[in-house]
Amino acid sequence: VTGVQTCALPISTDAQAQARAQNYRDALDEGAVAGMLESYGVPKNGGGNAMTARAQGAFMTQAVVGSPASCARQIEDFLRDCDIDGLMFIYDDYPAGLRVTGQHILPHLRAAFP
């Protein structure tokens, strides 16, 4: 079983979602991220691999950002391109994100993967 952790920002429009994602990038506390990575055993210089480079950004996982329809397409593409068995979503607003996923994203994915 292979699972992937995904940060999802399903917001009304693509522009609103991208603006919120940029706000998180702009407000990144680089010292906190560096301290967390160091606590995991990653050297202060980042170790130089793709995972640690991505982890130093605002989203430490694969990110799905956009309107619910855009997020559904991004997730569908991701599932088609990768050999994984499941996804674990992280939302900035858990109740709202869960609601949007259940009402708009999952129906799309169920239709795409009958």
N, C-alpha and C positions, 0 to 999 in steps of 0.2 A: 504494500500500500504506500503510495506516494501522495502526500498532501502538500499544499502550498498555502502560505499565509498571505492574504491580500488586504491592503488598505483600500477601502472603497469610499468614494465621495459621490454618491448619487444625489445630485441636486437638480432643481428644476430645469436649468438650461446648461449647456456646455460652457458658456461664458461665465456664468455664476460659479460653476464648479471649478473651472480653471482659476478664477480669481481667488476662491477660498484656498485652493491648493497652493497658489503663489503666496498667499498670506502666511501659510504654515512654513513655506520655504524661507520667506523673508524673516520670520520670527524664530528661526531655528537657534537653539541654544547649543552652539558648537562645543562649548566646554562640557556640558552635560552629556552630550553624545560621546565625546572623547573619553570621559570618565566611565561611562557605561561600557564602552568597547574595551577599555583597559581592564575593567573588572572581569570581563569575559576572557581576558588573556591576550587580547589583540595589542600588539606593540603601539606605542604612542605615534609612530610614523604611519600607522594604518596597515602595515603588513603588505600593502601593494597589490592585493587581489581584488577582483570585481565585487565580491560580496562586501568587503570592508569599505570599499569606495562608495557603494550604494548606501551602506549603513550610515555613512557620514552625512547623508542628505536628510531632508525632512521626513521622507517616507523610507523606512528601513526595510521595506518589502516591495514586492510588485504592487504598483498602484493602479487603481481603476478610477478615473476621474471623468465626470461628465453628467449629462442628463441620464435619467434611467434607461432610455433607449440606447444611448451611446455606451453606457456601462454594460448593458446586456450584450451588445455587439463585441465589446472588448473582451468580456469574459468568454463569450462563445469562441472567439478567435483563439484566445489563450488555451481553452480546453481542447480545441482542435489541433493546435500546434504542439502541445506538450503531452507527454504520457503520464498523466496524473489521475488519481482516483478521487480527489476531493479538494475543496477549498475551504479555508477558514477566513471569514471576513472580519475586519476591524473597521469600525465606523467612528467618526468624530462625534456623532450624535447617535448613540446606539439604538434607542427606541425608534427614532425617525428613519435611520438607515435600514433597520430590520423591516419596518413597515413598507418602505419603498421597495426593498428587495423582494418581499413576499408578494406585493401587489403588482409590481411591474417587471422586475428582472427575472424572477423564477418562472413565470408563465412563458416568457420568451425562450428561456433555456430548456424548459420541458418540451416546447414545440420543436426546438432545434435538435434535441436528443431524445426522440421518442422511445 
